Amino acid sequence: MLRPKIPTMPTPTGLTNPPAVVEPTTITPSAPPPPATPAPATPSRPTVQLTPGTALALVGGGTAVVLVVGAVLVSMLLAVAITGASLAICTLVIRSLVHADTKRR
């Protein structure tokens, strides 16, 4: 009951094909292909032309990015400052309570 039963490998049914024999083939060297003629050189990318409208859009987008990043950095600095101030106040209150408790005794 506690001994595991190991399954037996099933025997194949039906006809089985023998493995195919691979015959080695001989490689015959052939004439090398003719060299390809180089294609005429074309510029890979066209030059970018800035019109007054696209320049204005780039300046506006850059300004928006600077304002958003600045607002995020200022808010993070403010959060750190508020956390530091609240920790300082909590430290003073706890120190005052501990000092007052030892003074009473």
C-alpha positions, 0 to 999 in steps of 0.5 A: 500500500505504501510502495509506489507503483512505477508505470511500465513503458507501453509497447508501440502498436502498429507498424514502425518505420526503421530510421532513414539512412542519410547518405553523404553527398559530395560538394562540388565547387562552382564558379564564384558569383560576379561581384555586385556593382555598388549602388549610387550613394544616396543620403541616409536621412533627409535634412531637418528644416525648422520652420517658425511654427515648428521652432515655436512648438519646440520652445513651447514643449521645452518650456512645459517640460522645464515647468513640470520638472521644476514643480515636481522637484519643488514639491519633493523638496517641500515634502522633505522639509515638512517631514523634517520639521514634523520630526523635529517637533515630535522629538522635542515633545517626546524629550519634554515628556521624558524630562518632565516624567523624570523630574516628578519622581 
